[in-house]
Amino acid sequence: MQCYPHISLIASGGINQQTASKYIFAGALALGIGRELVPAEAIRHRQLHQIQERARRFLGFVKSAREGRLPEREGEYLS
């Protein structure tokens, strides 16, 4: 991203809890997250709480990366 600092990029495809903060930390403006945020199983079983928890965690990873911090422990991820 250093080659084109004047271009805002949105990372999309393959974004998960382990990589989300790394993309933001590397300079991505935003993330496009699909099934990692809203898994088919959660929809099928109407598990709104699981989707909400994943959204909360992704937002936390983005906030941490924007503050210059990466997740410290593997346990911060939700499987």
PDB file with one MODEL, atoms N, CA, C and O in Angstrom:
MODEL        1
ATOM      1  N   MET A   1       0.825  -1.178   0.000  1.00  0.00           N
ATOM      2  CA  MET A   1       0.000   0.000   0.000  1.00  0.00           C
ATOM      3  C   MET A   1       0.879   1.255   0.000  1.00  0.00           C
ATOM      4  O   MET A   1       0.381   2.357  -0.232  1.00  0.00           O
ATOM      5  N   GLN A   2       2.137   1.100   0.250  1.00  0.00           N
ATOM      6  CA  GLN A   2       3.032   2.248   0.281  1.00  0.00           C
ATOM      7  C   GLN A   2       3.225   2.862  -1.106  1.00  0.00           C
ATOM      8  O   GLN A   2       3.560   4.042  -1.210  1.00  0.00           O
ATOM      9  N   CYS A   3       3.021   2.096  -2.157  1.00  0.00           N
ATOM     10  CA  CYS A   3       3.216   2.616  -3.507  1.00  0.00           C
ATOM     11  C   CYS A   3       2.159   3.644  -3.894  1.00  0.00           C
ATOM     12  O   CYS A   3       2.436   4.558  -4.670  1.00  0.00           O
ATOM     13  N   TYR A   4       0.956   3.499  -3.361  1.00  0.00           N
ATOM     14  CA  TYR A   4      -0.161   4.367  -3.705  1.00  0.00           C
ATOM     15  C   TYR A   4      -0.860   4.890  -2.446  1.00  0.00           C
ATOM     16  O   TYR A   4      -2.022   4.559  -2.212  1.00  0.00           O
ATOM     17  N   PRO A   5      -0.188   5.682  -1.649  1.00  0.00           N
ATOM     18  CA  PRO A   5      -0.793   6.138  -0.386  1.00  0.00           C
ATOM     19  C   PRO A   5      -1.998   7.057  -0.580  1.00  0.00           C
ATOM     20  O   PRO A   5      -2.772   7.257   0.356  1.00  0.00           O
ATOM     21  N   HIS A   6      -2.167   7.612  -1.760  1.00  0.00           N
ATOM     22  CA  HIS A   6      -3.273   8.527  -2.026  1.00  0.00           C
ATOM     23  C   HIS A   6      -4.549   7.791  -2.454  1.00  0.00           C
ATOM     24  O   HIS A   6      -5.591   8.420  -2.640  1.00  0.00           O
ATOM     25  N   ILE A   7      -4.474   6.475  -2.609  1.00  0.00           N
ATOM     26  CA  ILE A   7      -5.637   5.682  -3.007  1.00  0.00           C
ATOM     27  C   ILE A   7      -6.174   4.924  -1.798  1.00  0.00           C
ATOM     28  O   ILE A   7      -5.435   4.201  -1.130  1.00  0.00           O
ATOM     29  N   SER A   8      -7.468   5.096  -1.522  1.00  0.00           N
ATOM     30  CA  SER A   8      -8.110   4.374  -0.418  1.00  0.00           C
ATOM     31  C   SER A   8      -8.567   3.012  -0.925  1.00  0.00           C
ATOM     32  O   SER A   8      -9.272   2.931  -1.931  1.00  0.00           O
ATOM     33  N   LEU A   9      -8.174   1.946  -0.243  1.00  0.00           N
ATOM     34  CA  LEU A   9      -8.517   0.588  -0.654  1.00  0.00           C
ATOM     35  C   LEU A   9      -9.398  -0.083   0.385  1.00  0.00           C
ATOM     36  O   LEU A   9      -9.259   0.143   1.587  1.00  0.00           O
ATOM     37  N   ILE A  10     -10.310  -0.915  -0.110  1.00  0.00           N
ATOM     38  CA  ILE A  10     -11.155  -1.733   0.746  1.00  0.00           C
ATOM     39  C   ILE A  10     -10.738  -3.184   0.519  1.00  0.00           C
ATOM     40  O   ILE A  10     -10.831  -3.693  -0.598  1.00  0.00           O
ATOM     41  N   ALA A  11     -10.284  -3.843   1.570  1.00  0.00           N
ATOM     42  CA  ALA A  11      -9.895  -5.251   1.471  1.00  0.00           C
ATOM     43  C   ALA A  11     -11.152  -6.113   1.484  1.00  0.00           C
ATOM     44  O   ALA A  11     -12.038  -5.921   2.316  1.00  0.00           O
ATOM     45  N   SER A  12     -11.221  -7.070   0.551  1.00  0.00           N
ATOM     46  CA  SER A  12     -12.395  -7.929   0.452  1.00  0.00           C
ATOM     47  C   SER A  12     -11.971  -9.303  -0.049  1.00  0.00           C
ATOM     48  O   SER A  12     -11.098  -9.426  -0.908  1.00  0.00           O
ATOM     49  N   GLY A  13     -12.602 -10.324   0.500  1.00  0.00           N
ATOM     50  CA  GLY A  13     -12.282 -11.683   0.086  1.00  0.00           C
ATOM     51  C   GLY A  13     -11.233 -12.305   0.980  1.00  0.00           C
ATOM     52  O   GLY A  13     -10.088 -11.852   1.013  1.00  0.00           O
ATOM     53  N   GLY A  14     -11.614 -13.330   1.698  1.00  0.00           N
ATOM     54  CA  GLY A  14     -10.671 -14.013   2.567  1.00  0.00           C
ATOM     55  C   GLY A  14     -10.411 -13.324   3.896  1.00  0.00           C
ATOM     56  O   GLY A  14      -9.505 -13.717   4.631  1.00  0.00           O
ATOM     57  N   ILE A  15     -11.187 -12.313   4.207  1.00  0.00           N
ATOM     58  CA  ILE A  15     -11.013 -11.615   5.485  1.00  0.00           C
ATOM     59  C   ILE A  15     -11.612 -12.470   6.588  1.00  0.00           C
ATOM     60  O   ILE A  15     -12.755 -12.916   6.486  1.00  0.00           O
ATOM     61  N   ASN A  16     -10.845 -12.696   7.637  1.00  0.00           N
ATOM     62  CA  ASN A  16     -11.359 -13.445   8.785  1.00  0.00           C
ATOM     63  C   ASN A  16     -10.865 -12.776  10.064  1.00  0.00           C
ATOM     64  O   ASN A  16     -10.198 -11.742  10.015  1.00  0.00           O
ATOM     65  N   GLN A  17     -11.193 -13.367  11.195  1.00  0.00           N
ATOM     66  CA  GLN A  17     -10.827 -12.759  12.468  1.00  0.00           C
ATOM     67  C   GLN A  17      -9.319 -12.702  12.680  1.00  0.00           C
ATOM     68  O   GLN A  17      -8.822 -11.826  13.389  1.00  0.00           O
ATOM     69  N   GLN A  18      -8.597 -13.623  12.073  1.00  0.00           N
ATOM     70  CA  GLN A  18      -7.148 -13.634  12.239  1.00  0.00           C
ATOM     71  C   GLN A  18      -6.457 -12.593  11.357  1.00  0.00           C
ATOM     72  O   GLN A  18      -5.337 -12.179  11.655  1.00  0.00           O
ATOM     73  N   THR A  19      -7.118 -12.163  10.263  1.00  0.00           N
ATOM     74  CA  THR A  19      -6.467 -11.250   9.329  1.00  0.00           C
ATOM     75  C   THR A  19      -7.067  -9.848   9.300  1.00  0.00           C
ATOM     76  O   THR A  19      -6.448  -8.934   8.755  1.00  0.00           O
ATOM     77  N   ALA A  20      -8.241  -9.655   9.865  1.00  0.00           N
ATOM     78  CA  ALA A  20      -8.953  -8.375   9.761  1.00  0.00           C
ATOM     79  C   ALA A  20      -8.098  -7.200  10.229  1.00  0.00           C
ATOM     80  O   ALA A  20      -7.939  -6.224   9.496  1.00  0.00           O
ATOM     81  N   SER A  21      -7.559  -7.280  11.413  1.00  0.00           N
ATOM     82  CA  SER A  21      -6.776  -6.157  11.936  1.00  0.00           C
ATOM     83  C   SER A  21      -5.496  -5.949  11.132  1.00  0.00           C
ATOM     84  O   SER A  21      -5.014  -4.822  11.019  1.00  0.00           O
ATOM     85  N   LYS A  22      -4.949  -7.009  10.579  1.00  0.00           N
ATOM     86  CA  LYS A  22      -3.724  -6.882   9.785  1.00  0.00           C
ATOM     87  C   LYS A  22      -3.968  -6.071   8.518  1.00  0.00           C
ATOM     88  O   LYS A  22      -3.110  -5.287   8.113  1.00  0.00           O
ATOM     89  N   TYR A  23      -5.139  -6.251   7.882  1.00  0.00           N
ATOM     90  CA  TYR A  23      -5.468  -5.468   6.689  1.00  0.00           C
ATOM     91  C   TYR A  23      -5.622  -3.984   7.037  1.00  0.00           C
ATOM     92  O   TYR A  23      -5.120  -3.121   6.317  1.00  0.00           O
ATOM     93  N   ILE A  24      -6.302  -3.694   8.120  1.00  0.00           N
ATOM     94  CA  ILE A  24      -6.472  -2.301   8.542  1.00  0.00           C
ATOM     95  C   ILE A  24      -5.113  -1.714   8.933  1.00  0.00           C
ATOM     96  O   ILE A  24      -4.787  -0.588   8.557  1.00  0.00           O
ATOM     97  N   PHE A  25      -4.332  -2.479   9.683  1.00  0.00           N
ATOM     98  CA  PHE A  25      -3.008  -2.041  10.115  1.00  0.00           C
ATOM     99  C   PHE A  25      -2.120  -1.738   8.909  1.00  0.00           C
ATOM    100  O   PHE A  25      -1.267  -0.852   8.963  1.00  0.00           O
ATOM    101  N   ALA A  26      -2.330  -2.492   7.808  1.00  0.00           N
ATOM    102  CA  ALA A  26      -1.538  -2.300   6.591  1.00  0.00           C
ATOM    103  C   ALA A  26      -2.024  -1.119   5.760  1.00  0.00           C
ATOM    104  O   ALA A  26      -1.363  -0.718   4.802  1.00  0.00           O
ATOM    105  N   GLY A  27      -3.196  -0.551   6.130  1.00  0.00           N
ATOM    106  CA  GLY A  27      -3.648   0.642   5.431  1.00  0.00           C
ATOM    107  C   GLY A  27      -4.996   0.556   4.749  1.00  0.00           C
ATOM    108  O   GLY A  27      -5.433   1.542   4.155  1.00  0.00           O
ATOM    109  N   ALA A  28      -5.675  -0.579   4.808  1.00  0.00           N
ATOM    110  CA  ALA A  28      -6.999  -0.673   4.192  1.00  0.00           C
ATOM    111  C   ALA A  28      -7.961   0.289   4.892  1.00  0.00           C
ATOM    112  O   ALA A  28      -7.948   0.414   6.116  1.00  0.00           O
ATOM    113  N   LEU A  29      -8.779   0.955   4.112  1.00  0.00           N
ATOM    114  CA  LEU A  29      -9.761   1.899   4.657  1.00  0.00           C
ATOM    115  C   LEU A  29     -10.915   1.163   5.329  1.00  0.00           C
ATOM    116  O   LEU A  29     -11.427   1.606   6.357  1.00  0.00           O
ATOM    117  N   ALA A  30     -11.321   0.040   4.744  1.00  0.00           N
ATOM    118  CA  ALA A  30     -12.456  -0.735   5.246  1.00  0.00           C
ATOM    119  C   ALA A  30     -12.281  -2.190   4.834  1.00  0.00           C
ATOM    120  O   ALA A  30     -11.370  -2.533   4.079  1.00  0.00           O
ATOM    121  N   LEU A  31     -13.169  -3.035   5.343  1.00  0.00           N
ATOM    122  CA  LEU A  31     -13.132  -4.465   5.039  1.00  0.00           C
ATOM    123  C   LEU A  31     -14.472  -4.928   4.500  1.00  0.00           C
ATOM    124  O   LEU A  31     -15.521  -4.505   4.984  1.00  0.00           O
ATOM    125  N   GLY A  32     -14.441  -5.797   3.499  1.00  0.00           N
ATOM    126  CA  GLY A  32     -15.649  -6.456   3.015  1.00  0.00           C
ATOM    127  C   GLY A  32     -15.654  -7.861   3.585  1.00  0.00           C
ATOM    128  O   GLY A  32     -14.830  -8.691   3.201  1.00  0.00           O
ATOM    129  N   ILE A  33     -16.568  -8.134   4.490  1.00  0.00           N
ATOM    130  CA  ILE A  33     -16.589  -9.432   5.179  1.00  0.00           C
ATOM    131  C   ILE A  33     -17.914 -10.114   4.892  1.00  0.00           C
ATOM    132  O   ILE A  33     -18.976  -9.516   5.064  1.00  0.00           O
ATOM    133  N   GLY A  34     -17.855 -11.354   4.460  1.00  0.00           N
ATOM    134  CA  GLY A  34     -19.063 -12.106   4.128  1.00  0.00           C
ATOM    135  C   GLY A  34     -19.356 -13.203   5.123  1.00  0.00           C
ATOM    136  O   GLY A  34     -19.799 -12.947   6.242  1.00  0.00           O
ATOM    137  N   ARG A  35     -19.105 -14.426   4.705  1.00  0.00           N
ATOM    138  CA  ARG A  35     -19.494 -15.582   5.520  1.00  0.00           C
ATOM    139  C   ARG A  35     -18.768 -15.677   6.854  1.00  0.00           C
ATOM    140  O   ARG A  35     -19.240 -16.367   7.757  1.00  0.00           O
ATOM    141  N   GLU A  36     -17.643 -15.007   6.999  1.00  0.00           N
ATOM    142  CA  GLU A  36     -16.965 -14.989   8.296  1.00  0.00           C
ATOM    143  C   GLU A  36     -17.740 -14.159   9.312  1.00  0.00           C
ATOM    144  O   GLU A  36     -17.629 -14.378  10.518  1.00  0.00           O
ATOM    145  N   LEU A  37     -18.516 -13.215   8.820  1.00  0.00           N
ATOM    146  CA  LEU A  37     -19.333 -12.376   9.697  1.00  0.00           C
ATOM    147  C   LEU A  37     -20.732 -12.976   9.873  1.00  0.00           C
ATOM    148  O   LEU A  37     -21.293 -12.972  10.969  1.00  0.00           O
ATOM    149  N   VAL A  38     -21.277 -13.489   8.774  1.00  0.00           N
ATOM    150  CA  VAL A  38     -22.639 -14.039   8.793  1.00  0.00           C
ATOM    151  C   VAL A  38     -22.596 -15.459   8.225  1.00  0.00           C
ATOM    152  O   VAL A  38     -22.918 -15.665   7.055  1.00  0.00           O
ATOM    153  N   PRO A  39     -22.201 -16.438   9.044  1.00  0.00           N
ATOM    154  CA  PRO A  39     -22.117 -17.814   8.551  1.00  0.00           C
ATOM    155  C   PRO A  39     -23.504 -18.404   8.272  1.00  0.00           C
ATOM    156  O   PRO A  39     -24.478 -18.098   8.958  1.00  0.00           O
ATOM    157  N   ALA A  40     -23.562 -19.243   7.261  1.00  0.00           N
ATOM    158  CA  ALA A  40     -24.825 -19.872   6.869  1.00  0.00           C
ATOM    159  C   ALA A  40     -25.479 -20.605   8.038  1.00  0.00           C
ATOM    160  O   ALA A  40     -26.703 -20.586   8.176  1.00  0.00           O
ATOM    161  N   GLU A  41     -24.683 -21.239   8.865  1.00  0.00           N
ATOM    162  CA  GLU A  41     -25.203 -21.975  10.022  1.00  0.00           C
ATOM    163  C   GLU A  41     -25.955 -21.057  10.981  1.00  0.00           C
ATOM    164  O   GLU A  41     -26.999 -21.429  11.518  1.00  0.00           O
ATOM    165  N   ALA A  42     -25.425 -19.870  11.191  1.00  0.00           N
ATOM    166  CA  ALA A  42     -26.083 -18.908  12.089  1.00  0.00           C
ATOM    167  C   ALA A  42     -27.416 -18.439  11.503  1.00  0.00           C
ATOM    168  O   ALA A  42     -28.384 -18.224  12.233  1.00  0.00           O
ATOM    169  N   ILE A  43     -27.454 -18.287  10.194  1.00  0.00           N
ATOM    170  CA  ILE A  43     -28.712 -17.905   9.541  1.00  0.00           C
ATOM    171  C   ILE A  43     -29.717 -19.047   9.631  1.00  0.00           C
ATOM    172  O   ILE A  43     -30.878 -18.849   9.989  1.00  0.00           O
ATOM    173  N   ARG A  44     -29.250 -20.230   9.302  1.00  0.00           N
ATOM    174  CA  ARG A  44     -30.117 -21.417   9.311  1.00  0.00           C
ATOM    175  C   ARG A  44     -30.753 -21.647  10.676  1.00  0.00           C
ATOM    176  O   ARG A  44     -31.927 -22.006  10.767  1.00  0.00           O
ATOM    177  N   HIS A  45     -29.982 -21.441  11.725  1.00  0.00           N
ATOM    178  CA  HIS A  45     -30.473 -21.693  13.084  1.00  0.00           C
ATOM    179  C   HIS A  45     -30.925 -20.414  13.789  1.00  0.00           C
ATOM    180  O   HIS A  45     -31.192 -20.413  14.990  1.00  0.00           O
ATOM    181  N   ARG A  46     -31.004 -19.336  13.027  1.00  0.00           N
ATOM    182  CA  ARG A  46     -31.467 -18.047  13.555  1.00  0.00           C
ATOM    183  C   ARG A  46     -30.697 -17.635  14.821  1.00  0.00           C
ATOM    184  O   ARG A  46     -31.284 -17.264  15.837  1.00  0.00           O
ATOM    185  N   GLN A  47     -29.383 -17.713  14.723  1.00  0.00           N
ATOM    186  CA  GLN A  47     -28.502 -17.392  15.848  1.00  0.00           C
ATOM    187  C   GLN A  47     -28.006 -15.954  15.734  1.00  0.00           C
ATOM    188  O   GLN A  47     -26.833 -15.702  15.459  1.00  0.00           O
ATOM    189  N   LEU A  48     -28.918 -15.033  15.950  1.00  0.00           N
ATOM    190  CA  LEU A  48     -28.583 -13.618  15.857  1.00  0.00           C
ATOM    191  C   LEU A  48     -27.453 -13.249  16.816  1.00  0.00           C
ATOM    192  O   LEU A  48     -26.594 -12.434  16.481  1.00  0.00           O
ATOM    193  N   HIS A  49     -27.454 -13.840  17.990  1.00  0.00           N
ATOM    194  CA  HIS A  49     -26.406 -13.537  18.975  1.00  0.00           C
ATOM    195  C   HIS A  49     -25.012 -13.860  18.445  1.00  0.00           C
ATOM    196  O   HIS A  49     -24.053 -13.152  18.751  1.00  0.00           O
ATOM    197  N   GLN A  50     -24.893 -14.933  17.648  1.00  0.00           N
ATOM    198  CA  GLN A  50     -23.590 -15.302  17.093  1.00  0.00           C
ATOM    199  C   GLN A  50     -23.125 -14.243  16.082  1.00  0.00           C
ATOM    200  O   GLN A  50     -21.951 -13.873  16.062  1.00  0.00           O
ATOM    201  N   ILE A  51     -24.045 -13.764  15.249  1.00  0.00           N
ATOM    202  CA  ILE A  51     -23.706 -12.728  14.275  1.00  0.00           C
ATOM    203  C   ILE A  51     -23.339 -11.437  14.996  1.00  0.00           C
ATOM    204  O   ILE A  51     -22.372 -10.772  14.625  1.00  0.00           O
ATOM    205  N   GLN A  52     -24.094 -11.084  16.012  1.00  0.00           N
ATOM    206  CA  GLN A  52     -23.795  -9.878  16.788  1.00  0.00           C
ATOM    207  C   GLN A  52     -22.426  -9.971  17.449  1.00  0.00           C
ATOM    208  O   GLN A  52     -21.671  -8.999  17.455  1.00  0.00           O
ATOM    209  N   GLU A  53     -22.105 -11.126  18.002  1.00  0.00           N
ATOM    210  CA  GLU A  53     -20.808 -11.308  18.656  1.00  0.00           C
ATOM    211  C   GLU A  53     -19.676 -11.197  17.645  1.00  0.00           C
ATOM    212  O   GLU A  53     -18.652 -10.573  17.921  1.00  0.00           O
ATOM    213  N   ARG A  54     -19.857 -11.801  16.475  1.00  0.00           N
ATOM    214  CA  ARG A  54     -18.826 -11.697  15.437  1.00  0.00           C
ATOM    215  C   ARG A  54     -18.646 -10.246  14.994  1.00  0.00           C
ATOM    216  O   ARG A  54     -17.517  -9.793  14.807  1.00  0.00           O
ATOM    217  N   ALA A  55     -19.739  -9.521  14.826  1.00  0.00           N
ATOM    218  CA  ALA A  55     -19.658  -8.113  14.435  1.00  0.00           C
ATOM    219  C   ALA A  55     -18.920  -7.312  15.505  1.00  0.00           C
ATOM    220  O   ALA A  55     -18.071  -6.478  15.188  1.00  0.00           O
ATOM    221  N   ARG A  56     -19.245  -7.567  16.767  1.00  0.00           N
ATOM    222  CA  ARG A  56     -18.571  -6.877  17.869  1.00  0.00           C
ATOM    223  C   ARG A  56     -17.065  -7.138  17.834  1.00  0.00           C
ATOM    224  O   ARG A  56     -16.262  -6.225  18.021  1.00  0.00           O
ATOM    225  N   ARG A  57     -16.700  -8.382  17.593  1.00  0.00           N
ATOM    226  CA  ARG A  57     -15.267  -8.719  17.564  1.00  0.00           C
ATOM    227  C   ARG A  57     -14.562  -8.091  16.371  1.00  0.00           C
ATOM    228  O   ARG A  57     -13.465  -7.551  16.509  1.00  0.00           O
ATOM    229  N   PHE A  58     -15.192  -8.160  15.191  1.00  0.00           N
ATOM    230  CA  PHE A  58     -14.578  -7.543  14.011  1.00  0.00           C
ATOM    231  C   PHE A  58     -14.388  -6.045  14.238  1.00  0.00           C
ATOM    232  O   PHE A  58     -13.336  -5.498  13.906  1.00  0.00           O
ATOM    233  N   LEU A  59     -15.387  -5.382  14.796  1.00  0.00           N
ATOM    234  CA  LEU A  59     -15.256  -3.952  15.083  1.00  0.00           C
ATOM    235  C   LEU A  59     -14.112  -3.695  16.062  1.00  0.00           C
ATOM    236  O   LEU A  59     -13.383  -2.712  15.928  1.00  0.00           O
ATOM    237  N   GLY A  60     -13.961  -4.571  17.031  1.00  0.00           N
ATOM    238  CA  GLY A  60     -12.852  -4.447  17.978  1.00  0.00           C
ATOM    239  C   GLY A  60     -11.501  -4.589  17.310  1.00  0.00           C
ATOM    240  O   GLY A  60     -10.564  -3.858  17.631  1.00  0.00           O
ATOM    241  N   PHE A  61     -11.396  -5.537  16.372  1.00  0.00           N
ATOM    242  CA  PHE A  61     -10.131  -5.727  15.657  1.00  0.00           C
ATOM    243  C   PHE A  61      -9.795  -4.501  14.819  1.00  0.00           C
ATOM    244  O   PHE A  61      -8.643  -4.068  14.772  1.00  0.00           O
ATOM    245  N   VAL A  62     -10.808  -3.945  14.159  1.00  0.00           N
ATOM    246  CA  VAL A  62     -10.601  -2.752  13.337  1.00  0.00           C
ATOM    247  C   VAL A  62     -10.186  -1.576  14.213  1.00  0.00           C
ATOM    248  O   VAL A  62      -9.249  -0.851  13.879  1.00  0.00           O
ATOM    249  N   LYS A  63     -10.869  -1.388  15.313  1.00  0.00           N
ATOM    250  CA  LYS A  63     -10.531  -0.285  16.229  1.00  0.00           C
ATOM    251  C   LYS A  63      -9.104  -0.434  16.745  1.00  0.00           C
ATOM    252  O   LYS A  63      -8.343   0.533  16.762  1.00  0.00           O
ATOM    253  N   SER A  64      -8.743  -1.638  17.164  1.00  0.00           N
ATOM    254  CA  SER A  64      -7.387  -1.869  17.673  1.00  0.00           C
ATOM    255  C   SER A  64      -6.338  -1.559  16.615  1.00  0.00           C
ATOM    256  O   SER A  64      -5.322  -0.927  16.902  1.00  0.00           O
ATOM    257  N   ALA A  65      -6.591  -2.009  15.383  1.00  0.00           N
ATOM    258  CA  ALA A  65      -5.624  -1.775  14.308  1.00  0.00           C
ATOM    259  C   ALA A  65      -5.501  -0.289  14.003  1.00  0.00           C
ATOM    260  O   ALA A  65      -4.404   0.209  13.750  1.00  0.00           O
ATOM    261  N   ARG A  66      -6.619   0.414  14.026  1.00  0.00           N
ATOM    262  CA  ARG A  66      -6.574   1.859  13.765  1.00  0.00           C
ATOM    263  C   ARG A  66      -5.824   2.601  14.869  1.00  0.00           C
ATOM    264  O   ARG A  66      -5.283   3.683  14.642  1.00  0.00           O
ATOM    265  N   GLU A  67      -5.796   2.015  16.064  1.00  0.00           N
ATOM    266  CA  GLU A  67      -5.039   2.586  17.175  1.00  0.00           C
ATOM    267  C   GLU A  67      -3.591   2.103  17.173  1.00  0.00           C
ATOM    268  O   GLU A  67      -2.806   2.457  18.053  1.00  0.00           O
ATOM    269  N   GLY A  68      -3.247   1.289  16.173  1.00  0.00           N
ATOM    270  CA  GLY A  68      -1.878   0.803  16.055  1.00  0.00           C
ATOM    271  C   GLY A  68      -1.584  -0.458  16.817  1.00  0.00           C
ATOM    272  O   GLY A  68      -0.420  -0.809  17.010  1.00  0.00           O
ATOM    273  N   ARG A  69      -2.638  -1.164  17.265  1.00  0.00           N
ATOM    274  CA  ARG A  69      -2.445  -2.405  18.028  1.00  0.00           C
ATOM    275  C   ARG A  69      -3.008  -3.589  17.259  1.00  0.00           C
ATOM    276  O   ARG A  69      -4.045  -3.472  16.606  1.00  0.00           O
ATOM    277  N   LEU A  70      -2.332  -4.726  17.334  1.00  0.00           N
ATOM    278  CA  LEU A  70      -2.829  -5.985  16.777  1.00  0.00           C
ATOM    279  C   LEU A  70      -3.275  -6.872  17.932  1.00  0.00           C
ATOM    280  O   LEU A  70      -2.797  -6.699  19.053  1.00  0.00           O
ATOM    281  N   PRO A  71      -4.197  -7.836  17.681  1.00  0.00           N
ATOM    282  CA  PRO A  71      -4.599  -8.754  18.765  1.00  0.00           C
ATOM    283  C   PRO A  71      -3.374  -9.445  19.349  1.00  0.00           C
ATOM    284  O   PRO A  71      -2.468  -9.856  18.624  1.00  0.00           O
ATOM    285  N   GLU A  72      -3.362  -9.563  20.660  1.00  0.00           N
ATOM    286  CA  GLU A  72      -2.203 -10.131  21.341  1.00  0.00           C
ATOM    287  C   GLU A  72      -2.268 -11.641  21.475  1.00  0.00           C
ATOM    288  O   GLU A  72      -1.237 -12.313  21.448  1.00  0.00           O
ATOM    289  N   ARG A  73      -3.470 -12.179  21.620  1.00  0.00           N
ATOM    290  CA  ARG A  73      -3.603 -13.605  21.903  1.00  0.00           C
ATOM    291  C   ARG A  73      -4.520 -14.277  20.900  1.00  0.00           C
ATOM    292  O   ARG A  73      -5.458 -13.666  20.389  1.00  0.00           O
ATOM    293  N   GLU A  74      -4.242 -15.526  20.629  1.00  0.00           N
ATOM    294  CA  GLU A  74      -5.099 -16.345  19.769  1.00  0.00           C
ATOM    295  C   GLU A  74      -6.503 -16.437  20.335  1.00  0.00           C
ATOM    296  O   GLU A  74      -7.466 -16.542  19.575  1.00  0.00           O
ATOM    297  N   GLY A  75      -6.642 -16.402  21.651  1.00  0.00           N
ATOM    298  CA  GLY A  75      -7.935 -16.546  22.308  1.00  0.00           C
ATOM    299  C   GLY A  75      -8.884 -15.388  22.055  1.00  0.00           C
ATOM    300  O   GLY A  75     -10.050 -15.458  22.445  1.00  0.00           O
ATOM    301  N   GLU A  76      -8.414 -14.320  21.411  1.00  0.00           N
ATOM    302  CA  GLU A  76      -9.292 -13.188  21.138  1.00  0.00           C
ATOM    303  C   GLU A  76     -10.211 -13.451  19.948  1.00  0.00           C
ATOM    304  O   GLU A  76     -11.075 -12.633  19.634  1.00  0.00           O
ATOM    305  N   TYR A  77     -10.025 -14.590  19.288  1.00  0.00           N
ATOM    306  CA  TYR A  77     -10.811 -14.910  18.097  1.00  0.00           C
ATOM    307  C   TYR A  77     -11.984 -15.809  18.449  1.00  0.00           C
ATOM    308  O   TYR A  77     -11.911 -16.599  19.391  1.00  0.00           O
ATOM    309  N   LEU A  78     -13.059 -15.687  17.695  1.00  0.00           N
ATOM    310  CA  LEU A  78     -14.264 -16.503  17.893  1.00  0.00           C
ATOM    311  C   LEU A  78     -14.346 -17.502  16.758  1.00  0.00           C
ATOM    312  O   LEU A  78     -14.321 -17.114  15.590  1.00  0.00           O
ATOM    313  N   SER A  79     -14.443 -18.772  17.080  1.00  0.00           N
ATOM    314  CA  SER A  79     -14.544 -19.789  16.029  1.00  0.00           C
ATOM    315  C   SER A  79     -15.969 -20.068  15.669  1.00  0.00           C
ATOM    316  O   SER A  79     -16.236 -20.899  14.801  1.00  0.00           O
TER     317      SER A  79
ENDMDL
END
